[in-house]
Amino acid sequence: MSNPRLPNISRRDLLRTSAVLGGAAFGGLLPSFARAQEKTLDMWWWGEQELPGLQKFVDSSIAAYKEATVKSMLQDTAVVISQFQTAAAAGKAPDIQYLWNGVYHMESVWLGYLKGLKGLVKEEVLTASNPTALSRFGGDIYRVGWYPLPMFWCYNKTLFEKAGLDPEAPPATWDALLAACEKLKTAGIEPLGGGIQDGYWSEWYITHSLPQNLDSFGEAVELFIGDKDFRDPKYHEHWTKLAELKTRGYLNKDMSSLELYPGIDLVVAGKLAIGQTIGTRLPADSKATGGKIGYMTMPVFGKGKLAGIPVVDVQGLGISTNAEDPQAAAAFLEFLNSPERLKAFWDATGWLPSNTTFDASVIADPSVRGLWENWGLKPNISNVTNLVPGQFYERAAIPTGQQIVQGSMSGEQAGELASNTAKEWREFNPDMVENYRKWALDLSAPI
Amino acid sequence: MTASQSQKLKPYLYVLPLVLLLAFVFGYPLVRIFEFSFKLVRGVDGPWIGLRNYELILSQSLFWESVLHNIQLLLAIPAMVVISLLISILLYERITGWKLYRIIVFVPFVLAIPIIAVVMKRMFQFSGPVNEVLRWLSLDFMALDWIGSSDVALWTVMILIVWRESALGIILFLARLLSLDESVLEAARLDGANWWQRVWHIILPQMRGVIQFFVVVSVITILAAVFSYVYVMGGGRGGPGTATMVIEFYIFNALIRASLPGIASAASVLLFLVSVLLIFPMFRARRRVREEEA
């Protein structure tokens, strides 16, 4: 009995159709088989959010690269770490991954998700890209530097002139800073600060101030693993100094209710004399003020070997252990550091790539050139807050600064909170303590 | 299987796909969250550690500070009920311009929380419009650091919650008011009952069910759905310091910023259990509303 719902197909029709479909399928396979001969790399990256123009650079680099087909994906800020770690755990991580510095990628190293780059990427490329000391673990390096983030204190030269201060000689010591703040205040100018409501000012303050009493970054790690203690005055002096600025009335009154970048804008707008900023802002801020934005290291109060050394954080790229062809991924990273690509980076972003071989003659702005020569090319240290565990960052690093600025916490109390939080972190993360202990060995090496 | 047995089974087969879908979408994650809460999770899994996550959470001052803030925020509920009742009754009585007012009071509930929180944040800055107006009115003593002071920040968040969530109360109460028998109110008016007497003796008793419902919904909202308010108003931190840290934010920080999915799961389980306890009175209140309206 024939079923009216089924089409009436003869055996001949079936064979003919099968032959056509089979031919089509085979034909379709041919190009993909041919494609399989080519190398394909997946690259997940971040940074357009921080440095507009990167997308253009990534696109042009992919178009110019002939050795492999590179597929890129711009990640959302909130998932840069978690998306990579989840994919890596599932064995589906990209070949090349964008990596923030310090613990933000070191955790992935400890989980076994990242490949060591020594012997994989040319040594001269690795060194010139300055992946920073915070990318070293167990004698290997896990990132190639991509673009630098010099971190510095900025000041408005016009306001300095108005207060009778030398705009070309910013204060270099703590006493000189207090004297300058007093002069500015007397002249009716809010001396120092920015915006701390979103917390980042608090982080940056630690970046500049904590190293002043450290001899190495390994010493900072010892604060978390319990070998050193924030209750020791040496390790909370930086918070005592911030409290001193507050007590003397040198911080801007609206600091607690402003966010980081609107706070920096106050310096550019001539409403605040001294603030904290990062290099990527300098070209635009210098242009907006006719070159009246100056840069300096945080005035020195500490006695550690790291005091007064410029801070340069670096964003980077690494290779995942899931990469099918790590050599191909390394070759692409080397390509991104070729002279032609470094120039393309500058053209697309108006900012410097992280590479000491970059031809800086293209930089027109004297402030930016000075920053690159004095920060990028001379000895510098990385960002100490990049080795702060996330739990400590949220529970102590950010709240301490905020509470000191609003006048509800002293430097000593901040040290107490930090000490307790470090202890809490050890209890919550017993498996991480040992990793940090090993990391301290790498970080204790001379700069 | 007999014909009658298969007939009985048929309805269950129809709903089976949906049940399986629901079990996958809601049940599976819930089971995994319970499982994670007993593990030290790194990446996507980790070793079993029993009740350790719960012990750590319950011994942490930050967790209890977060719980306390949620409890403090519950103080917003009486304010929300009173404001919603007052406005809904005024709208019900069709005061001049009531149509326009009705649209205006509904607007906060239509707008996305992050948007209004950003606007409110600007307004409440130390140098923002709210303080400027207060200074202009020579009320300098009232010009506070609304979002930058630990003493005030939580109350500022509460003001925003009251302002927006009251709109839901107004919608619910007005709907109930519109179903009242107007002849009873008219009779009371003819008998000489004043406005307050009409509200107290006639309107409020009939609205008891919907008020209970609104209170229970608001309690759940404040325990488990104020993240957006706190995130935006607190600069993404729940601050200044930990001044506006709530349980949801605690979970977010543990998961995203401290890379502790086990801790985040354990806190989620605790929050889930508290919410489940509150769901029962909500169902009871809903049943009562239906009975009153019937």
Interface residues (C-beta under 8 A of the other chain):
Chain A: A78 I81 S82 Q85 T86 A88 A89 A90 E107 L111 Y113 I196 Q197 D198 G199 K253 D254 M255 S256 S257 L258 E259 P389 G390 Q391 Y393 E394 R395 I398 P399 Q402 Q403 Q406 S408 M409 E424 E427 F428 N429 D431
Chain B: L40 R42 G43 V44 D45 L56 Q60 L62 F124 Q125 F126 S127 G128 D145 W146 I147 G148 S149 S150 G235 G236 R237 G239 P240 G241 T242 N253 I256 R257 A258 S259 L260 I263
